[in-house]
Every structure is written in structure tokens, then in C-alpha cells.
Amino acid sequence: MKALVVYDSFFGNTEKIAKAIGGAFDPQTQVEVVRASEVKPEQLEGVELLVVGSPTRQFRASEATLAFLNSLPPNSLKGKKAAAFDTRVDMKKQKSWLLRLIGKLFRYAAEPIGAALEKSGGKLVLPPEGFFVEDTEGPLREGELERAAAWAKSM
Ligand SMILES: Cc1cc2nc3c(=O)[nH]c(=O)nc-3n(C[C@H](O)[C@H](O)[C@H](O)COP(=O)(O)O)c2cc1C
């Protein structure tokens, strides 16, 4: 199987998750892990599983991730498997009640990424998933790389 993991990352945390996902597939799977701003159309050719991940920025995916998703022609993922993830802070653990409230009201990036992949014809093999950073610049919460690898293995 050919898989492509597309990600964006400002501080390196989403990149680490993307690489953990890419490294978790069985050896028969041909995997490429590519930054969203660097994906070339030919890298999508023959891909059977497309995984897209982004840091959550202002309750949505990053600009580069959105640009990549918008560049997918309609129905271009028809017959392909897809999965979406993000990195995020745990709004429930914020000290400020305002941030906790905001966390309840607003979404993270993974769900809209998943919706965009479905809109292009992809079939989500797993519900969109979020991986936690301890703070804006990281580090990742302990155990998240392992959880990302397990998430990928369950696809
Ligand atoms: C400008 C900005 C906006 C952010 N907005 C959110 C947000 O809405 N929700 C959230 O959970 N985390 C938010 N974060 C935290 C990011 O999710 C966190 O920086 C990211 O997961 C780190 O991943 P990276 O190292 O791959 O960039 C924001 C961070 C920045 C710098």
C-alpha cells in the first residue's frame, strides 16, 4: 500500500507526530511524510491512504494545511482512505475560566480536516484525532508519540 502523511508544524510537535504515524505502518507500506507546503501533485498519485495533520491555530488548521486541502480537486480522493489529526492544547486544563469556556465552544483542527478530506471523496478510516502539547511550543504530552503510532497501526 502507498500512504502519504501531510503535515504542517511551527514548533516541531506536529512534525514529530506525523513522523511517528509514518513510522508505524507495516514494512510493506510505502510511506512518505511531507510538509503541506511542499507536497507535489505527483506525490498523491497512487496513494491509497492520505493522512493530514495540522497544529490547531485559532480553532482551525494552519494556512498551509488549508491551502493543501483546498488544492485537492473535487473527487480526487474517491476510493482512497483518509485520516485527520491535529495537535492542540488541552483547553480543559487551562487555568483561565475564559479559555476553558472557549475550549468548550470552539473546535479543534482535526474535525474540519476530516470533513475536507471527505468532501474530496476520501473515506475516513478512523475518527479525527487530537494529540496534546503541554504548551504552545510543546513539548508533546508524555505518551503522545506512542498513542500516535498506535492510532496509525489501527488504520
Ligand atoms: C497563534 C496560535 C494560535 C493557537 N490556537 C490554538 C487553538 O485555537 N486551540 C488549541 O488547542 N491550540 C492552539 N494553539 C496551540 C497550538 O495548537 C500548538 O502551538 C501546536 O499544537 C504546536 O504544534 P507545532 O509545534 O507543530 O506547531 C495556538 C498556538 C498559536 C501560536
The ligand as an SDF file (V2000), in Angstrom:
LIG
                    3D

 31 33  0  0  0  0  0  0  0  0999 V2000
   -1.2940   31.7250   17.1760 C   0  0  0  0  0  0  0  0  0  0  0  0
   -1.6250   30.4250   17.8600 C   0  0  0  0  0  0  0  0  0  0  0  0
   -2.9560   30.0270   17.9580 C   0  0  0  0  0  0  0  0  0  0  0  0
   -3.2760   28.8260   18.6070 C   0  0  0  0  0  0  0  0  0  0  0  0
   -4.5860   28.4530   18.6910 N   0  0  0  0  0  0  0  0  0  0  0  0
   -4.9010   27.2970   19.3180 C   0  0  0  0  0  0  0  0  0  0  0  0
   -6.2670   26.8730   19.4210 C   0  0  0  0  0  0  0  0  0  0  0  0
   -7.1900   27.5210   18.9620 O   0  0  0  0  0  0  0  0  0  0  0  0
   -6.5250   25.6970   20.0640 N   0  0  0  0  0  0  0  0  0  0  0  0
   -5.5320   24.9330   20.5840 C   0  0  0  0  0  0  0  0  0  0  0  0
   -5.8310   23.8850   21.1530 O   0  0  0  0  0  0  0  0  0  0  0  0
   -4.2230   25.2960   20.4940 N   0  0  0  0  0  0  0  0  0  0  0  0
   -3.8940   26.4500   19.8820 C   0  0  0  0  0  0  0  0  0  0  0  0
   -2.5870   26.8270   19.7850 N   0  0  0  0  0  0  0  0  0  0  0  0
   -1.5500   25.9290   20.2820 C   0  0  0  0  0  0  0  0  0  0  0  0
   -1.0690   25.0750   19.1060 C   0  0  0  0  0  0  0  0  0  0  0  0
   -2.0140   24.0630   18.8670 O   0  0  0  0  0  0  0  0  0  0  0  0
    0.3210   24.4930   19.3770 C   0  0  0  0  0  0  0  0  0  0  0  0
    1.2060   25.5790   19.2660 O   0  0  0  0  0  0  0  0  0  0  0  0
    0.6500   23.3990   18.3750 C   0  0  0  0  0  0  0  0  0  0  0  0
   -0.0540   22.2280   18.6680 O   0  0  0  0  0  0  0  0  0  0  0  0
    2.1160   23.0980   18.3550 C   0  0  0  0  0  0  0  0  0  0  0  0
    2.3540   22.3160   17.2240 O   0  0  0  0  0  0  0  0  0  0  0  0
    3.6170   22.6150   16.2990 P   0  0  0  0  0  0  0  0  0  0  0  0
    4.8230   22.5050   17.1680 O   0  0  0  0  0  0  0  0  0  0  0  0
    3.5880   21.5340   15.2780 O   0  0  0  0  0  0  0  0  0  0  0  0
    3.4580   23.9670   15.6870 O   0  0  0  0  0  0  0  0  0  0  0  0
   -2.2490   28.0100   19.1520 C   0  0  0  0  0  0  0  0  0  0  0  0
   -0.9180   28.4380   19.0640 C   0  0  0  0  0  0  0  0  0  0  0  0
   -0.5910   29.6210   18.4200 C   0  0  0  0  0  0  0  0  0  0  0  0
    0.8510   30.0480   18.3470 C   0  0  0  0  0  0  0  0  0  0  0  0
  1  2  1  0
  2  3  1  0
  2 30  2  0
  3  4  2  0
  4  5  1  0
  4 28  1  0
  5  6  2  0
  6  7  1  0
  6 13  1  0
  7  8  2  0
  7  9  1  0
  9 10  1  0
 10 11  2  0
 10 12  1  0
 12 13  2  0
 13 14  1  0
 14 15  1  0
 14 28  1  0
 15 16  1  0
 16 17  1  0
 16 18  1  0
 18 19  1  0
 18 20  1  0
 20 21  1  0
 20 22  1  0
 22 23  1  0
 23 24  1  0
 24 25  2  0
 24 26  1  0
 24 27  1  0
 28 29  2  0
 29 30  1  0
 30 31  1  0
M  END
$$$$
